[in-house]
Amino acid sequence: MSWSESLIKLATFEVENRQIRLAEIAKRRADAEIRLMVLEAEGEAEAKHAERDAEAGWYMVGYGDGLRIRKAAIQAELDLIAVEELGARDALAQAFEEQKKYEQVAENARLAQVKETKRRENAELDEVGMQAARRSGAAA
């Protein structure tokens, strides 16, 4: 395995790891968003229950305060996850850039090798042609 293949393989591995990390963060964000929606649905259900039952209405103030605190905690978690996700996206973009650089360097090296091989083949053909011309010129 050449040095360029090794670098490309390592860069690909890094990209894959960062993609996995981003997927984990996205899953945590989705889970937190679902928890927030569940809390909102529970709050609406409790408010409807309090409208029907006067005794339950007495507890609604305390329940509402607790609900706001829990929702604020989940929203703070979502805000942190958003910052983490932004960083993970930037890291992934950087890993992609590095991978593409290595691939470009490897491609340029391959093209240079092909060009050098063609140059040598042409030089050999020119030499064979010159020798044949000398022989035919000496024979004449």
Backbone bond lengths (Angstrom), bond angles and torsions (degrees), N, CA, C in turn:
res aa  C-N    CA-C-N  psi(-1)  N-CA   C-N-CA  omega(-1)  CA-C   N-CA-C  phi
1 M - - - 1.457 - - 1.522 108.02 -
2 S 1.316 116.12 130.21 1.458 120.13 -177.63 1.535 110.45 -78.10
3 W 1.324 113.97 167.33 1.462 118.97 179.81 1.515 111.09 -61.99
4 S 1.329 116.90 -36.67 1.469 118.88 -178.49 1.526 111.00 -69.53
5 E 1.330 117.04 -38.45 1.469 120.01 177.51 1.525 110.63 -64.30
6 S 1.342 116.20 -38.54 1.464 120.25 178.33 1.525 111.00 -63.91
7 L 1.339 116.36 -44.48 1.468 119.70 179.08 1.528 111.47 -63.33
8 I 1.316 115.71 -42.21 1.467 119.70 179.61 1.523 110.14 -64.33
9 K 1.335 116.51 -41.24 1.463 120.37 179.63 1.532 110.72 -63.65
10 L 1.326 116.62 -43.27 1.470 120.03 177.57 1.530 111.41 -64.23
11 A 1.325 116.50 -41.70 1.466 120.08 179.74 1.530 110.74 -65.48
12 T 1.322 116.89 -38.91 1.460 120.86 177.65 1.521 110.54 -64.32
13 F 1.321 116.14 -41.58 1.464 121.41 177.24 1.527 110.18 -60.35
14 E 1.333 116.66 -42.83 1.463 121.34 179.28 1.531 110.67 -63.67
15 V 1.320 117.26 -42.97 1.465 121.31 178.26 1.527 109.79 -60.90
16 E 1.322 116.72 -45.70 1.470 120.47 -179.68 1.519 111.16 -61.49
17 N 1.341 117.34 -42.10 1.471 120.21 178.61 1.523 111.28 -63.02
18 R 1.315 116.06 -40.69 1.473 119.03 -179.70 1.522 111.17 -70.95
19 Q 1.323 117.94 -31.41 1.467 120.75 175.06 1.526 110.15 -66.25
20 I 1.324 116.35 -41.34 1.469 120.49 178.06 1.524 109.78 -62.50
21 R 1.321 116.53 -43.94 1.464 121.02 179.79 1.532 110.37 -61.29
22 L 1.322 116.81 -43.61 1.466 120.49 179.16 1.524 110.72 -63.90
23 A 1.309 117.12 -39.13 1.470 120.85 178.36 1.531 110.50 -64.05
24 E 1.329 116.97 -39.65 1.469 120.23 177.83 1.522 111.16 -63.49
25 I 1.310 116.02 -41.94 1.470 120.39 178.92 1.528 110.11 -64.96
26 A 1.328 117.02 -42.65 1.471 120.67 179.06 1.529 110.63 -62.56
27 K 1.328 117.10 -37.17 1.469 120.46 178.21 1.524 110.18 -66.11
28 R 1.338 117.07 -43.23 1.466 119.97 178.06 1.523 111.05 -61.97
29 R 1.344 116.33 -39.25 1.472 120.20 178.20 1.528 110.40 -64.26
30 A 1.318 116.59 -44.77 1.468 120.41 179.65 1.534 110.36 -62.43
31 D 1.321 116.77 -41.92 1.468 120.27 178.30 1.530 111.11 -61.48
32 A 1.318 116.78 -42.99 1.471 120.39 179.72 1.528 110.63 -66.51
33 E 1.326 117.32 -38.93 1.462 120.16 177.98 1.524 110.69 -64.23
34 I 1.325 116.79 -38.56 1.472 120.24 177.53 1.522 110.18 -65.44
35 R 1.338 116.89 -42.48 1.471 119.51 178.20 1.527 110.83 -61.04
36 L 1.330 116.32 -38.59 1.461 120.14 178.86 1.527 110.79 -66.15
37 M 1.324 117.38 -42.62 1.466 120.35 178.17 1.529 110.92 -64.24
38 V 1.329 117.20 -37.83 1.466 120.55 178.33 1.525 109.79 -64.17
39 L 1.326 116.82 -43.05 1.469 119.41 178.00 1.527 111.38 -61.24
40 E 1.323 116.49 -42.27 1.463 119.73 178.86 1.525 110.89 -63.67
41 A 1.318 116.97 -40.60 1.467 120.63 178.47 1.528 110.45 -65.96
42 E 1.331 116.82 -41.08 1.473 120.09 177.72 1.527 110.34 -62.74
43 G 1.348 115.91 -40.34 1.466 119.99 178.97 1.519 111.65 -63.07
44 E 1.328 116.96 -41.90 1.465 120.15 177.84 1.523 111.04 -65.40
45 A 1.326 116.00 -41.56 1.469 119.43 179.24 1.525 110.67 -64.28
46 E 1.318 116.52 -40.78 1.465 120.07 179.94 1.534 110.51 -67.07
47 A 1.329 116.91 -37.06 1.472 120.01 178.47 1.520 110.35 -65.63
48 K 1.314 118.06 -41.23 1.468 120.81 177.12 1.522 110.87 -64.48
49 H 1.337 115.64 -39.50 1.465 119.74 178.65 1.537 109.71 -64.12
50 A 1.332 116.91 -39.65 1.466 120.65 -179.87 1.526 111.33 -67.35
51 E 1.329 117.45 -31.11 1.463 120.36 177.39 1.527 110.96 -67.44
52 R 1.332 116.19 -34.71 1.467 119.77 -178.41 1.527 112.66 -83.03
53 D 1.313 116.07 -31.64 1.460 120.14 -174.79 1.529 108.55 -119.11
54 A 1.324 116.60 112.21 1.462 121.24 -176.99 1.518 111.67 -62.17
55 E 1.303 117.19 -36.37 1.475 120.60 -179.74 1.528 110.72 -64.50
56 A 1.320 117.44 -38.03 1.469 121.31 178.24 1.521 110.26 -68.84
57 G 1.326 117.31 -25.69 1.459 121.21 178.45 1.516 112.69 -62.58
58 W 1.324 116.71 -29.32 1.463 120.96 178.82 1.531 111.26 -63.12
59 Y 1.300 115.68 -31.15 1.468 120.45 -177.14 1.528 112.52 -90.17
60 M 1.308 116.31 -7.79 1.463 120.78 -173.75 1.521 112.32 -64.30
61 V 1.321 118.87 -35.52 1.469 121.48 -179.38 1.525 109.97 -62.74
62 G 1.312 116.92 -49.21 1.466 120.92 178.82 1.517 111.57 -64.63
63 Y 1.325 115.24 -40.67 1.467 119.43 179.02 1.532 109.77 -63.34
64 G 1.337 116.34 -43.10 1.467 120.65 179.70 1.525 111.97 -61.96
65 D 1.334 116.48 -40.12 1.470 119.44 177.85 1.531 110.71 -64.48
66 G 1.305 116.14 -44.94 1.469 120.44 178.65 1.520 111.39 -63.08
67 L 1.328 115.42 -40.25 1.465 120.45 179.15 1.526 110.82 -63.03
68 R 1.338 116.87 -43.48 1.472 120.06 178.50 1.534 111.03 -61.97
69 I 1.318 116.62 -39.70 1.471 120.54 179.91 1.534 110.32 -65.20
70 R 1.322 116.43 -44.91 1.473 119.76 179.73 1.526 111.16 -65.79
71 K 1.343 116.23 -40.04 1.465 119.55 178.62 1.524 110.56 -65.87
72 A 1.328 117.26 -39.37 1.466 120.99 178.69 1.533 110.39 -63.85
73 A 1.336 116.67 -38.36 1.467 120.22 179.17 1.530 110.54 -65.12
74 I 1.322 116.06 -42.47 1.465 119.38 179.21 1.529 110.25 -68.28
75 Q 1.328 117.26 -38.26 1.466 120.14 178.31 1.523 110.52 -64.95
76 A 1.329 117.39 -39.31 1.466 120.11 176.48 1.530 110.49 -63.10
77 E 1.329 116.18 -39.88 1.463 120.86 176.54 1.535 110.09 -62.36
78 L 1.328 116.67 -42.89 1.465 121.08 178.06 1.532 111.18 -62.43
79 D 1.315 117.20 -39.29 1.461 120.46 178.87 1.527 110.84 -64.22
80 L 1.331 116.98 -42.30 1.466 120.61 177.28 1.525 111.55 -64.96
81 I 1.313 115.83 -41.15 1.466 119.99 178.98 1.525 109.95 -63.97
82 A 1.328 117.58 -38.06 1.470 120.71 179.38 1.526 110.87 -62.15
83 V 1.331 116.85 -40.89 1.464 120.63 178.05 1.526 110.04 -66.45
84 E 1.330 115.86 -43.41 1.461 120.54 178.50 1.534 110.73 -62.75
85 E 1.325 116.26 -40.81 1.461 120.68 179.83 1.532 110.66 -64.93
86 L 1.310 117.07 -39.79 1.458 120.72 177.93 1.528 110.38 -61.45
87 G 1.331 116.49 -44.09 1.459 120.40 177.72 1.521 111.89 -63.54
88 A 1.329 116.33 -39.98 1.465 120.44 179.69 1.532 110.57 -66.86
89 R 1.311 116.88 -37.53 1.474 120.11 177.11 1.529 110.79 -65.11
90 D 1.320 116.50 -41.74 1.467 120.29 178.02 1.530 110.47 -63.44
91 A 1.334 116.67 -42.99 1.463 120.68 179.25 1.523 110.82 -63.62
92 L 1.324 116.86 -39.56 1.459 120.83 178.11 1.526 110.86 -64.96
93 A 1.320 116.70 -43.16 1.467 120.31 178.32 1.522 110.42 -61.52
94 Q 1.318 116.67 -40.92 1.462 120.72 178.93 1.533 110.36 -65.30
95 A 1.314 117.16 -40.67 1.471 120.75 178.82 1.527 110.31 -64.17
96 F 1.332 117.18 -39.74 1.465 120.70 176.70 1.531 110.48 -62.21
97 E 1.335 116.46 -42.64 1.463 120.24 179.37 1.526 111.23 -61.07
98 E 1.333 115.90 -44.64 1.466 119.65 178.64 1.523 111.16 -62.60
99 Q 1.320 116.48 -42.45 1.465 120.34 179.04 1.529 109.97 -60.53
100 K 1.317 117.21 -45.17 1.464 120.90 -179.58 1.529 111.10 -64.49
101 K 1.346 116.96 -36.64 1.464 119.73 177.39 1.528 110.33 -61.76
102 Y 1.317 116.46 -46.43 1.465 120.18 179.96 1.524 110.79 -63.10
103 E 1.321 115.79 -41.48 1.470 119.29 178.63 1.526 110.67 -63.79
104 Q 1.339 117.08 -39.25 1.460 121.02 179.21 1.525 110.80 -66.83
105 V 1.322 117.19 -42.42 1.468 120.69 177.87 1.528 110.02 -62.02
106 A 1.326 117.06 -43.36 1.464 120.95 179.15 1.529 110.53 -63.46
107 E 1.315 117.22 -41.21 1.466 120.72 179.69 1.527 110.40 -66.13
108 N 1.338 116.71 -41.54 1.461 119.79 177.82 1.524 111.30 -63.40
109 A 1.325 117.00 -39.64 1.467 120.48 177.71 1.525 110.24 -65.21
110 R 1.315 117.08 -40.75 1.462 120.76 178.81 1.537 110.49 -63.92
111 L 1.328 116.49 -44.23 1.464 120.53 178.67 1.527 111.64 -64.00
112 A 1.334 116.58 -38.56 1.463 120.18 177.51 1.524 110.34 -64.46
113 Q 1.321 116.22 -38.92 1.470 120.67 178.22 1.530 110.40 -65.19
114 V 1.320 117.09 -43.56 1.470 120.56 178.02 1.524 110.00 -62.27
115 K 1.321 116.22 -43.30 1.465 120.76 -179.94 1.528 110.35 -62.33
116 E 1.311 117.36 -43.17 1.465 121.59 179.38 1.528 110.92 -65.39
117 T 1.319 117.01 -40.63 1.466 120.80 177.68 1.522 110.69 -62.13
118 K 1.309 117.45 -44.21 1.467 121.17 178.40 1.529 110.76 -63.96
119 R 1.335 116.79 -40.73 1.464 120.64 178.98 1.529 110.43 -61.11
120 R 1.327 117.28 -43.60 1.466 121.37 179.27 1.528 110.93 -65.48
121 E 1.339 115.82 -43.07 1.467 118.92 178.45 1.528 111.02 -61.43
122 N 1.318 117.56 -42.65 1.461 121.47 178.38 1.523 110.91 -64.54
123 A 1.335 117.10 -39.93 1.464 120.50 178.42 1.529 110.35 -63.52
124 E 1.343 116.03 -41.49 1.465 119.88 178.24 1.527 110.77 -64.81
125 L 1.336 116.46 -42.07 1.472 119.52 178.04 1.532 111.52 -64.60
126 D 1.319 116.43 -38.93 1.466 119.99 176.96 1.524 110.80 -62.74
127 E 1.326 115.36 -41.62 1.463 120.11 179.00 1.525 110.95 -63.37
128 V 1.349 116.21 -44.24 1.469 120.35 178.01 1.522 109.60 -62.16
129 G 1.296 118.11 -41.84 1.458 122.66 179.18 1.521 111.67 -64.37
130 M 1.320 116.39 -41.02 1.468 120.17 179.39 1.540 110.09 -66.84
131 Q 1.313 117.21 -39.82 1.459 120.05 178.52 1.528 110.47 -65.64
132 A 1.334 115.84 -40.09 1.463 119.06 178.83 1.534 109.87 -65.75
133 A 1.319 117.62 -38.04 1.470 121.36 179.26 1.524 109.89 -66.39
134 R 1.329 116.21 -39.42 1.460 119.55 179.08 1.537 111.19 -64.56
135 R 1.327 115.01 -41.63 1.468 119.84 179.35 1.515 111.56 -64.90
136 S 1.333 115.52 -44.12 1.460 118.26 -179.50 1.530 109.83 -71.35
137 G 1.329 118.61 -29.47 1.461 121.82 176.81 1.512 110.36 -74.22
138 A 1.298 118.78 -33.36 1.464 122.94 179.17 1.519 110.12 -75.82
139 A 1.333 116.24 -31.11 1.457 120.64 -179.41 1.522 111.00 -75.88
140 A 1.308 117.78 -23.89 1.458 120.42 -176.60 1.477 113.52 -82.90
